[in-house]
């Protein structure tokens, strides 16, 4: 019996680990599936929406992003490239700054403030490019003002806007919309309002999903 | 040709205790690594309170090898350590050698991961630090293991 005991112990641990892992995975997947419907209705579109690409696009890729989130930063440039390469595709960016990221909310405010001057996407790209720099800063105000100046924003206006209620409300509106849809993590991406599975949040799979949506030729149900 | 009976030796009491400790630490590491791997596969990121270190490290390009989360490799390594320590405690000499090999590899890989966090990412993930501590403990136990007894059981 003693000879077989180590085999039994190892087999027991293997079974327990596999079972525990599978149960946890199913629980997590069910939670995600429960909160993000397969075909959700389009979010409200307003003046403050940040889109890149033609308004009559066949494919809409909607991203809930956090400027301090590294995977969002890694996707930023490939998505920019994709929207330039794929005709009839557009990107919508929505703010979802996570609480655990100290400067994410300020970064969202900075992007919105730059957006009021028509420089949202320049600030968006700059924030992602310089993510490693400002992420650790204790006070990001001066850094962001420098960024605003570098993209030709009126800095005096930027300084006013970045702490304004209007900008704060825009960020909050995106976040509320995301929360309503069950967004928990960033990036959360929808292609023609269908949520992309977490394992597909890479340039190759996103490109494939966009191509597939393009072939389907179904125009997004946008108000 | 050797048979199974001649391959089994009787380790000393202190050696058995060390192997049991090794197996227990490996179990703790296996639990943590499995949890992290499952979260990654499910599309969630582990959160370390209000510290951004976890997302910076676990969301970085270094957190995956060919698309597979490093934590999944970690879980496989801890399971191998657990298996080897269990068999070594029951007197299998090959398991003892394999245990030394796998813990040495884990120690070197842990040093690399700590270097990545310190010098490339400039951020530390608490889960990774706990795992590193466990690997250092395993290495300490490996060093403390008395030389193999040649006494057949």
Interface residues (C-beta under 8 A of the other chain):
Chain A: X2 X3 X5 X6 X9 X10 X13 X14 X17 X20 X21 X24 X25 X28 X29 X32 X68 X69 X70 X71 X74 X98 X99 X100 X101 X102 X132 X135 X136 X184 X185 X197 X198 X199 X201
Chain B: X4 X8 X27 X30 X31 X34 X35 X37 X38 X39 X41 X42 X43 X44 X45 X47 X48 X49 X50 X51 X52 X54 X55 X56 X59 X60 X61 X75 X79 X82 X83 X86 X87 X89 X90 X92 X122
